[in-house]
Amino acid sequence: MTQVVDDALSAGREAAARGAWREAYELLSPAAGTLSPEDLEALAEAAYWLGKLDEAIGLREQAQAAWVEAGEPRKAALVALTVSGDYFMKGDFAVASGWFGKAARLLEGLDESIEHGYLAVSDAMNAMVAGDLDGMIARAENARSLAKRFESRDLEAMALVVQGRALVLKGEATRGLALLDEATAAAVSGELRPFSTGFIYCVTITSCHGLGDYRRAREWTKAAGRWCDRSDIKGFPGACRVHQATVKRLAGDWPEAEEQALQACEETQGYDAWTTAAGFYEIGEIRRRRGDFAAAEDSYRMAKEWGADPQPGIAFLRLAQGKVEAASSAIKRSLASSGEPLGRIRRLPAQVEIALATGDLKTAREAASELEELTQTFRIGDEPTPAFQATTCLAWGQIRLAEGDPQGAAEELARSVSIWREIGIPYETAEAQLLLGVALRKLGDDEGANEELTDAKATFERLGAVLAAQRAAELLGEVPLTRTFMFTDIVDSTKLAEALGAAKWEKLLTWHDRTLRELLTAQGGEVIKQTGDGFFAAFDSPGAAVEAAVAVQRSLAEHDGISPDVRIGLHAGEAFSKDEVDFGGHGVHAAARIGALAGAGEIVASAETLAHGAVSYGVSEPRSAELKGISELVDVVSIDWR
C-alpha cells in the first residue's frame, strides 16, 4: 500500500511539473491530508488551473502553515503573498491585507532574497489600488532589481508587466505597452511558470482593453491560446476567461464570447468578486447588442450585485428602451463618481448619445470635448489609441448630424468607420456606417448612403443584432415602421409673443420647450424635431402617446404663471424612416393634419388609433374630417384629459 501511495505521489509531482493539471490533481488529491508543503502547493496549483479556485486557497493556506512549522519563513512568505492575492481578488481586502502583513513579517529582518522581490510586486499592486502610480513604479523597479540580482525570470517579467501597467495608467502608453509586450512575450513563449504567465497575460489584456488597443489584445490572446495548447491547458481560469470573452465579443464571435463569460462567472462566484462582476457585465453587453433587453437587464443587475458599476451598459439599455430620463440620470451619476480617465473615456460616449436624445446639445458638446481631450492623453507613438480616435469621431459625427451639418458629420463618421474596420471591430464599424449612411442621404448621395446602410445591415444580421438590423432595413426603406405620431403647436403664438414682449416670450418659450421635451421623453417618446412652436414626436404605442399628451396638457394647465395654449394631434400608422432623425409617409402626414384640427388645450386623435383600448380617458363621439392631401375621410375624437 505504501509503495502504491509513493508511486501516486511521484507520478503526481511529475504531472504537476509538466503542467498536466488534471492528472496531477487526480493523483495528489487522495493524499491531501498527508502531503508535504511542496506537494500541497502543487495540488493547489492544479486545483487553480482546473477552476477549483476556492479549494486552491484552502490548500495554499495549509501549505503556508506547513512551511512555518517546518521553519521555512521565506517559503511561507511566498505562499502567504499568493494567498493575499487570492483574497484580494475575492474582494476580501481586510483578509488580503492581513496575509500581506503576514508575509512582510515573515521576511522582516532576513537578508534580501527573491521573496522580497515578490513582496515588492504585491506591494506595487496595492499601490495601484490606492492610486499611487509613482509608488507602484518604484516598487516594481525594486522588484526588477531583485529579480536580476537573484536571476529570476518569473519575477523580472512580473515586475516588468506591473511597471508597464503603471505607465499606461499614467498616460505613458507607448512606454508602458513596450514593457507589457516584453513581459508577455516571455510568458507565452513557455519561459515562465504557469501562474506567472496567467498573471502577466491578465495584466496585459486588462491594460490593452482599458486603452482600447483591441488589436494588441487580440494578438496576445491568440499567442496565449497557443501556449495553452502546448501546456495541455484548456484555457486560463477566472479573470482571463472574461478577457477572452471581451476579445471574442469585439471580434464578432458573440456565442463563444458569451460561453466564455458564463464559464468565468461559474468558476469565480464566491471566489473572485471582481471577475464575476466583469463577467456578468460582459454578458449584459452581448445580450443588449442582440436586442434581448430583459436578459441584458438581469446580467447588469448581477454585475451590480457583485460590486461593479454597470455603466455605460445600463445607460445605453435605458436609452434603447426609450427611458431617456432614466438613461440620463444613470450616466450622470456614474460620471460624477468616476474621476479616473480611462473610466470616463468609457462613459462619455453614452453621455453624448443620451444628451442628444434629450436635445441637450450643450452637454453633448461638453462630453465630446472632454472625450477628445482625454483621448489625446493616451497615445501610442504619435497618435491617440485607434479605438479612442474612432469613438471620438463617432461622437462628433452624431453631434454634427444633430446640428444640421451633414458634411461635417460625414467626414467624422467616415473616419470612425475606417478606424473601426482597420482594427477589426465589426459591430462598432456597422454602427458608424449606419450613421454615415444617414449623413450621406442628407447630402443627397443616395447611392453612397444605401451602400453604407446595406453593409451595416449585413453585419448586424451576421452578428445577430436583431434591432440594429431592423433599423438599417427601415432606413433602407425595406420595411415600413408602425408608430404613433404626435404633433404639438402653440395656439396664437404670434399674438402671445406681442403681448408679452420679446424677453418674456423667449423665457416662456424656453420653459415650454424644456417642459414638453421632458414630458414626451418620460413616456418613451422620441422627439424627432421641433416644428416652429411645437414638437414632432414618435411613440412605440398609442397608449404611451396618449399619456404623454395628457401629461402635457395637465402640466400646462397647472403651471403657476402664464402658460401657452397648446393643441395636440395623434395618429398611429405606417411611415418610412427618411433618415436617423426624421420620418415621412402617410402616417406622419395624417398626424400633422389631425393636429391642425385641434383647438386650444385640445387633444385630437384618429379614432382608429384608440380602437384597441389604448386610452383610459373619456373621448368625444367620432366625427369625420377631411384631411388635406388624404383622399378618404378620417374619423377623429377629442380626448377628455381633464
C-alpha positions in Angstrom: 0.0 0.0 0.0 2.9 2.4 0.9 4.5 1.7 -2.4 1.3 2.4 -4.3 0.9 5.8 -2.4 4.5 6.6 -3.1 4.1 5.8 -6.8 1.0 8.0 -7.0 2.8 10.9 -5.3 5.8 10.6 -7.7 3.5 10.5 -10.7 1.5 13.4 -9.3 4.6 15.5 -8.8 5.8 14.6 -12.3 2.4 15.6 -13.8 2.4 18.9 -12.0 6.0 19.6 -13.2 4.9 19.3 -16.8 1.6 21.1 -16.3 -0.7 18.1 -16.7 -3.0 19.6 -14.1 -6.0 17.3 -14.2 -3.7 14.3 -13.9 -1.8 15.9 -11.1 -5.0 16.7 -9.2 -6.3 13.2 -9.5 -3.1 11.7 -8.3 -2.3 14.1 -5.5 -5.8 14.9 -4.0 -6.4 11.5 -2.4 -3.4 12.1 -0.1 -4.2 15.8 0.6 -4.1 15.3 4.4 -0.6 13.8 4.4 1.1 15.9 1.7 4.4 17.8 2.2 4.3 21.6 1.8 5.7 21.3 -1.7 3.1 18.8 -2.7 0.3 20.9 -1.2 1.5 23.8 -3.4 1.5 21.6 -6.4 -2.0 20.3 -5.7 -3.2 23.9 -5.1 -1.8 24.9 -8.5 -3.6 22.0 -10.1 -6.8 23.0 -8.5 -6.4 26.6 -9.6 -5.9 25.6 -13.3 -8.9 23.3 -13.1 -11.1 26.2 -11.9 -11.4 24.9 -8.4 -10.3 28.3 -7.1 -11.8 28.1 -3.5 -10.1 24.8 -3.0 -6.8 26.2 -4.2 -7.0 28.9 -1.5 -7.5 26.3 1.2 -4.6 24.2 0.0 -2.3 27.2 -0.1 -3.2 28.2 3.4 -2.3 24.6 4.5 1.0 24.8 2.7 1.8 28.2 4.2 1.2 26.9 7.7 3.3 23.8 7.0 6.2 25.9 5.8 6.0 27.9 9.0 6.0 24.8 11.1 9.0 23.5 9.1 11.0 26.6 9.9 11.0 27.9 6.3 9.9 31.6 6.6 10.9 32.6 3.1 8.8 29.8 1.5 6.0 30.5 3.9 6.1 34.2 3.0 5.9 33.4 -0.7 2.8 31.3 -0.3 1.3 34.0 2.0 1.7 36.5 -0.8 -0.2 34.2 -3.2 -3.0 33.8 -0.6 -3.1 37.5 -0.2 -3.6 37.9 -3.9 -6.3 35.3 -3.8 -8.3 37.1 -1.2 -7.7 40.4 -2.9 -9.4 39.1 -6.0 -12.3 37.8 -3.8 -12.8 41.4 -2.7 -11.9 40.5 0.9 -9.4 43.4 1.2 -9.0 43.2 5.0 -8.1 39.5 4.8 -5.8 40.2 1.8 -4.1 42.9 3.8 -3.7 40.5 6.7 -1.9 37.9 4.6 0.3 40.5 3.0 1.2 41.7 6.5 2.0 38.1 7.5 4.3 37.7 4.5 6.1 41.0 5.3 6.5 40.0 8.9 8.0 36.6 8.0 10.6 38.4 5.8 11.4 41.1 8.3 15.0 41.0 9.4 16.0 38.5 6.8 18.6 39.2 4.2 17.2 40.4 0.9 16.1 37.5 -1.3 13.9 36.6 -4.2 10.9 36.5 -1.8 11.5 40.2 -1.1 11.1 40.8 -4.8 7.7 39.1 -4.9 6.7 41.2 -1.8 7.6 44.3 -3.8 5.4 43.2 -6.7 2.4 42.5 -4.4 3.0 45.9 -2.7 3.1 47.6 -6.1 -0.4 46.2 -6.9 -1.6 47.5 -3.5 -0.2 50.9 -4.5 -2.2 50.8 -7.8 -5.4 50.2 -6.0 -4.6 53.2 -3.7 -4.0 55.3 -6.8 -0.2 55.8 -6.0 1.2 55.2 -9.5 4.6 56.6 -8.7 4.8 54.3 -5.7 3.7 51.5 -7.9 6.6 52.2 -10.4 9.1 52.5 -7.6 8.1 49.1 -6.1 8.1 47.4 -9.5 11.6 48.8 -10.2 12.8 47.4 -6.9 11.4 44.0 -7.7 13.1 44.1 -11.1 16.4 44.9 -9.4 16.0 42.0 -7.1 15.0 39.7 -10.0 18.2 40.5 -11.8 20.2 40.1 -8.7 18.8 36.6 -8.0 18.4 35.7 -11.6 14.6 35.0 -11.6 12.9 35.3 -15.0 9.5 34.9 -13.4 9.9 37.8 -11.0 11.5 40.0 -13.6 8.6 39.5 -16.1 6.0 40.1 -13.4 7.8 43.3 -12.2 8.1 44.4 -15.9 4.3 44.0 -16.5 3.4 45.8 -13.3 5.6 48.7 -14.3 4.1 48.7 -17.7 0.6 48.8 -16.3 1.6 51.8 -14.1 2.9 53.7 -17.1 -0.3 53.0 -19.1 -2.4 54.3 -16.2 -0.2 57.4 -16.1 -0.9 58.1 -19.8 2.6 57.0 -20.9 1.1 54.3 -23.2 3.9 53.9 -25.6 6.5 53.1 -22.9 4.0 51.1 -20.9 2.9 48.9 -23.8 6.6 48.2 -24.8 7.2 46.8 -21.3 3.9 44.8 -21.4 4.8 43.3 -24.8 8.3 42.3 -23.5 6.9 40.6 -20.4 4.1 38.8 -22.3 6.4 37.6 -24.9 8.5 35.9 -22.2 5.3 34.5 -20.6 3.7 32.9 -23.7 7.0 31.5 -25.0 7.0 29.0 -22.2 9.9 30.5 -20.2 7.9 31.1 -17.1 5.8 29.2 -14.5 2.1 28.9 -15.5 1.0 31.1 -12.6 3.3 33.9 -13.7 2.1 33.5 -17.2 -1.5 33.8 -16.2 -0.8 36.9 -14.1 1.2 38.6 -16.9 -1.5 37.8 -19.5 -4.2 39.2 -17.2 -2.4 42.5 -16.6 -1.5 42.9 -20.2 -5.0 42.3 -21.6 -6.6 44.5 -18.9 -4.3 47.3 -20.0 -5.0 46.7 -23.7 -8.7 46.8 -23.1 -8.5 49.9 -21.0 -6.6 51.7 -23.7 -8.9 50.4 -26.5 -5.9 48.7 -28.1 -8.1 45.8 -29.2 -5.7 44.6 -32.0 -2.9 44.1 -29.5 -5.3 42.3 -27.1 -6.4 40.0 -29.9 -2.8 39.2 -30.9 -1.7 38.3 -27.4 -4.9 36.3 -26.8 -4.1 34.2 -29.8 -0.5 33.7 -28.6 -1.8 32.8 -25.2 -4.1 30.3 -26.7 -1.2 28.6 -28.5 0.6 28.5 -25.1 -2.4 26.8 -23.5 -2.5 24.2 -26.3 1.2 23.4 -25.7 0.7 23.3 -22.0 -2.3 20.9 -22.0 -4.4 23.7 -20.5 -7.9 24.3 -21.9 -7.8 28.0 -21.1 -6.9 30.5 -18.4 -9.4 30.3 -15.5 -11.4 33.2 -14.0 -10.4 36.7 -15.0 -8.6 35.5 -18.1 -11.8 34.0 -19.5 -13.5 37.3 -19.1 -10.7 39.0 -21.1 -11.0 36.3 -23.8 -14.8 36.9 -23.9 -14.3 40.6 -24.5 -11.8 39.9 -27.3 -14.2 37.5 -28.9 -17.2 39.8 -28.5 -15.3 42.7 -30.1 -14.2 40.4 -33.0 -17.9 39.4 -33.6 -17.9 35.9 -32.1 -20.8 36.5 -29.7 -21.8 32.9 -29.0 -18.2 31.9 -27.9 -17.8 35.2 -26.0 -21.0 34.6 -24.0 -19.9 31.0 -23.3 -16.5 32.1 -22.0 -18.1 34.8 -19.8 -20.7 32.4 -18.4 -17.9 29.9 -17.6 -15.9 32.6 -15.9 -18.8 33.6 -13.7 -19.5 29.9 -12.8 -15.8 29.4 -11.9 -15.4 32.6 -9.8 -18.6 33.1 -7.9 -17.7 33.2 -4.3 -14.0 33.4 -5.1 -13.4 36.4 -7.3 -15.9 39.2 -6.9 -14.3 41.5 -9.5 -14.1 38.8 -12.2 -17.7 37.7 -11.5 -18.9 41.2 -11.8 -16.9 41.8 -15.0 -18.2 38.5 -16.5 -21.9 39.4 -15.9 -21.3 42.9 -17.3 -19.8 41.3 -20.5 -22.8 39.0 -20.8 -25.1 42.1 -20.5 -23.1 43.8 -23.3 -23.6 40.9 -25.6 -27.3 40.5 -24.9 -28.0 44.2 -25.2 -26.5 44.3 -28.6 -28.6 41.3 -29.6 -31.7 43.2 -28.5 -32.5 40.8 -25.7 -33.2 43.6 -23.2 -34.7 41.5 -20.4 -31.7 39.2 -20.3 -29.3 42.1 -20.5 -31.1 43.8 -17.6 -30.6 40.6 -15.5 -26.9 40.5 -16.3 -26.3 44.1 -15.5 -28.2 43.6 -12.2 -25.9 40.7 -11.3 -22.8 42.7 -12.2 -24.0 45.4 -9.8 -24.7 42.8 -7.1 -21.1 41.6 -7.4 -19.8 45.1 -7.0 -19.4 46.6 -10.5 -20.9 49.9 -11.7 -22.8 48.5 -14.8 -22.1 51.6 -16.8 -22.3 52.7 -19.6 -24.1 49.5 -20.4 -27.2 50.1 -18.3 -27.5 53.7 -19.6 -27.4 52.5 -23.2 -30.0 49.9 -22.3 -32.3 52.6 -20.8 -31.9 54.7 -23.9 -32.7 51.7 -26.2 -35.8 51.1 -24.1 -37.0 54.7 -24.6 -36.4 55.6 -21.0 -34.4 58.7 -21.8 -34.6 60.4 -18.5 -33.5 57.3 -16.6 -30.6 56.9 -19.0 -29.6 60.5 -18.5 -29.7 60.2 -14.7 -27.8 56.9 -14.7 -24.9 58.2 -16.8 -24.7 61.5 -14.9 -24.4 59.6 -11.6 -21.8 57.3 -12.9 -19.7 60.1 -14.3 -20.0 62.1 -11.1 -18.5 59.2 -9.2 -15.7 58.4 -11.7 -12.7 60.7 -12.0 -10.4 58.0 -13.4 -9.6 59.0 -17.0 -10.0 55.6 -18.6 -13.3 55.1 -16.8 -14.5 58.4 -18.1 -13.5 57.6 -21.6 -15.7 54.5 -21.4 -18.7 56.5 -20.1 -18.5 59.8 -22.1 -19.8 58.4 -25.4 -23.0 57.4 -23.6 -23.3 60.9 -22.2 -23.1 62.3 -25.8 -25.7 60.0 -27.2 -28.1 60.4 -24.4 -27.7 64.2 -24.3 -28.5 64.3 -28.0 -31.6 62.2 -27.4 -32.9 64.9 -25.0 -31.9 67.7 -27.3 -29.2 68.9 -24.9 -26.5 69.9 -27.5 -24.5 71.8 -24.9 -24.0 68.8 -22.7 -23.3 66.6 -25.7 -20.6 69.0 -26.9 -19.0 69.3 -23.4 -18.9 65.5 -23.2 -17.4 65.1 -26.6 -14.8 67.8 -25.9 -13.7 66.1 -22.7 -13.6 62.7 -24.5 -11.4 64.3 -27.2 -9.1 65.8 -24.6 -8.7 62.6 -22.6 -8.1 60.6 -25.9 -5.1 62.8 -26.6 -3.7 61.8 -23.2 -3.4 58.1 -24.2 -1.2 57.9 -27.3 0.6 55.1 -28.9 3.5 56.6 -30.7 2.4 59.9 -32.2 -1.3 59.1 -32.4 -4.1 58.5 -29.9 -5.2 54.9 -29.4 -7.1 53.9 -32.5 -10.3 52.8 -30.7 -10.4 56.1 -28.8 -10.0 58.0 -32.0 -12.8 56.1 -33.6 -15.1 56.7 -30.6 -14.3 60.4 -30.6 -15.0 60.7 -34.3 -18.3 58.9 -33.8 -19.3 61.3 -31.0 -18.6 64.4 -33.1 -20.4 62.8 -36.1 -23.5 62.3 -34.0 -23.3 66.0 -32.8 -22.8 67.3 -36.4 -25.9 65.4 -37.5 -27.9 66.9 -34.7 -26.6 70.4 -35.6 -27.7 70.0 -39.2 -24.1 69.8 -40.6 -24.2 66.6 -42.7 -21.0 67.3 -44.4 -19.1 67.7 -41.1 -20.9 64.6 -39.8 -20.0 62.5 -42.9 -16.3 63.4 -42.5 -16.2 62.4 -38.9 -18.2 59.2 -39.4 -16.2 58.1 -42.4 -13.0 58.4 -40.3 -14.7 56.4 -37.5 -15.8 53.6 -39.9 -12.2 53.4 -41.4 -10.6 53.1 -38.0 -13.0 50.5 -36.6 -12.7 48.5 -39.8 -8.9 48.6 -39.7 -8.8 47.2 -36.1 -11.4 44.6 -36.9 -14.3 45.5 -34.7 -17.5 44.7 -36.8 -20.3 45.9 -34.6 -18.9 49.3 -33.9 -18.0 49.6 -37.6 -21.6 48.9 -38.6 -22.9 51.4 -36.0 -20.7 54.1 -37.6 -21.7 53.0 -41.1 -25.4 53.4 -40.2 -24.9 57.0 -39.2 -22.7 57.7 -42.2 -25.5 56.4 -44.4 -27.8 59.0 -42.7 -25.3 61.8 -43.3 -24.8 60.8 -46.9 -28.5 60.7 -47.6 -28.9 64.2 -46.2 -26.2 65.3 -48.6 -28.2 63.8 -51.5 -25.7 60.9 -52.0 -28.4 58.2 -52.1 -26.1 55.6 -53.7 -23.4 56.1 -51.1 -26.0 56.1 -48.3 -27.5 52.8 -49.5 -24.1 51.2 -49.8 -23.2 52.0 -46.2 -26.6 51.1 -44.8 -26.6 47.8 -46.8 -23.2 46.9 -45.4 -24.3 47.8 -41.9 -27.4 45.7 -42.2 -25.4 42.6 -43.4 -23.0 43.0 -40.4 -25.8 43.3 -37.9 -27.6 40.3 -39.3 -24.4 38.2 -39.2 -23.8 39.1 -35.6 -27.4 38.6 -34.5 -28.1 42.2 -33.6 -31.7 42.0 -34.5 -32.9 45.5 -33.6 -30.0 47.2 -35.2 -30.5 45.2 -38.4 -34.2 46.2 -38.4 -33.2 49.9 -38.0 -30.9 49.6 -41.0 -33.7 47.9 -43.0 -36.0 50.8 -42.1 -33.5 53.4 -43.2 -33.1 51.5 -46.5 -36.9 51.7 -46.9 -37.2 47.9 -47.0 -39.8 47.8 -44.2 -42.2 50.4 -43.0 -42.4 51.4 -39.3 -45.6 51.5 -37.3 -45.5 54.3 -34.8 -47.9 56.6 -33.1 -47.0 60.1 -34.2 -47.7 63.3 -32.3 -47.7 67.0 -33.4 -48.0 69.8 -30.8 -48.3 73.5 -31.6 -48.8 76.7 -29.5 -52.1 78.4 -30.5 -51.9 82.1 -31.4 -48.2 82.2 -30.6 -47.7 85.5 -32.6 -50.4 87.3 -30.5 -49.0 85.9 -27.3 -45.4 87.0 -28.2 -46.6 90.5 -29.0 -48.5 90.8 -25.7 -45.6 89.5 -23.6 -42.7 91.3 -25.3 -39.6 89.7 -26.7 -37.8 89.0 -23.4 -40.8 87.4 -21.5 -41.8 85.5 -24.7 -38.3 84.0 -25.0 -38.3 83.0 -21.4 -41.8 81.4 -21.7 -40.8 79.6 -24.9 -37.7 78.2 -23.2 -39.8 76.8 -20.3 -42.4 75.4 -22.8 -39.7 73.6 -24.9 -37.9 72.1 -21.9 -41.2 71.0 -20.2 -42.7 69.4 -23.3 -39.5 67.6 -24.2 -39.1 66.1 -20.7 -42.8 65.0 -20.6 -42.6 63.4 -24.1 -39.4 61.5 -23.4 -40.6 60.4 -19.9 -43.3 58.3 -21.7 -40.7 56.8 -24.1 -41.4 59.3 -26.9 -38.7 60.1 -29.4 -38.6 63.8 -30.2 -38.0 63.8 -33.9 -37.7 67.6 -34.3 -39.2 70.9 -33.3 -41.7 72.4 -35.7 -41.9 76.1 -35.2 -43.5 76.5 -31.8 -44.2 72.8 -31.3 -42.8 69.3 -31.5 -43.0 66.3 -33.8 -42.6 63.1 -31.7 -43.0 59.3 -32.2 -44.1 56.6 -29.8 -44.0 52.9 -29.9 -47.6 52.6 -28.7 -50.8 54.7 -28.8 -51.1 54.4 -25.0 -47.8 56.0 -24.4 -48.6 58.8 -26.8 -51.9 59.5 -25.1 -50.3 59.5 -21.6 -47.7 61.9 -22.9 -50.3 64.2 -24.5 -52.4 64.2 -21.3 -49.3 65.0 -19.2 -48.5 67.9 -21.4 -52.0 69.5 -21.2 -52.2 68.9 -17.4 -48.7 70.4 -16.8 -49.6 73.5 -18.8 -52.9 73.9 -17.0 -51.4 73.5 -13.6 -48.4 75.8 -14.2 -48.1 78.6 -11.7 -47.9 81.5 -14.1 -48.5 82.2 -17.7 -48.6 79.2 -19.9 -49.4 78.9 -23.6 -52.4 77.1 -25.1 -51.2 74.0 -27.0 -53.1 71.8 -29.4 -52.0 68.2 -29.9 -52.8 65.7 -32.7 -52.2 61.9 -32.6 -52.3 59.2 -35.3 -50.9 55.7 -35.4 -49.8 54.5 -38.8 -47.1 53.3 -41.1 -44.2 55.6 -42.1 -40.8 55.3 -43.6 -37.6 56.5 -41.9 -36.2 59.3 -44.1 -33.0 59.2 -42.0 -31.9 58.5 -38.5 -33.7 61.6 -37.2 -36.8 62.0 -39.3 -39.8 60.2 -40.7 -42.1 60.6 -43.6 -45.1 58.9 -45.2 -48.9 58.7 -44.8 -48.9 58.2 -41.1 -46.9 61.3 -40.5 -49.0 63.5 -42.8 -52.2 62.3 -41.2 -50.9 63.1 -37.7 -49.9 66.6 -38.8 -53.3 67.3 -40.4 -55.1 65.9 -37.3 -53.1 68.2 -35.1 -54.3 71.2 -37.2 -57.9 70.3 -36.4 -57.3 70.6 -32.6 -58.3 73.8 -30.7 -56.5 75.4 -27.8 -55.9 72.9 -25.0 -57.3 70.0 -27.0 -56.0 66.6 -27.9 -57.4 65.2 -31.1 -56.7 61.6 -32.3 -57.8 59.4 -35.1 -60.5 57.0 -33.9 -58.6 54.0 -35.2 -55.6 54.9 -33.1 -57.7 54.4 -30.0 -59.7 51.5 -31.3 -57.9 48.8 -29.2 -58.3 50.3 -25.8 -55.3 52.5 -25.9 -56.8 55.1 -23.7 -58.5 55.1 -20.3 -59.8 58.7 -20.6 -63.2 59.8 -21.9 -63.5 60.6 -25.6 -66.0 62.5 -27.7 -68.2 61.0 -30.3 -66.3 60.4 -33.5 -66.6 63.0 -36.3 -65.5 62.7 -39.9 -62.8 65.1 -41.0 -61.3 65.8 -44.4 -57.5 65.9 -44.2 -55.6 67.9 -46.8 -53.6 65.5 -49.1 -55.5 62.4 -47.9 -58.3 61.2 -50.2 -60.5 59.4 -47.6 -62.4 61.0 -44.7 -60.9 60.2 -41.3 -62.9 59.7 -38.1 -61.3 61.7 -35.2 -62.1 62.1 -31.5 -61.2 64.6 -28.8 -59.7 63.1 -25.6 -61.1 64.5 -22.3 -57.8 64.9 -20.5 -59.4 66.8 -17.6 
